[in-house]
């Protein structure tokens, strides 16, 4: 059970780190006036990663409450 919590927590933390990794290049491109591709890239990243992130947080809470 602790291994599962660790795994899901790792996914959440990797998402936090990845956000900073891709946010700075996107921000630089935005400042350079490249708005369309930046918005598309940000939307795709959030559209894919947000459900995974929410699912991992839900699983952590579910395990901590005693359910599997």
Order of alpha helices (4+ residues) and beta strands (2+ residues): alpha-alpha
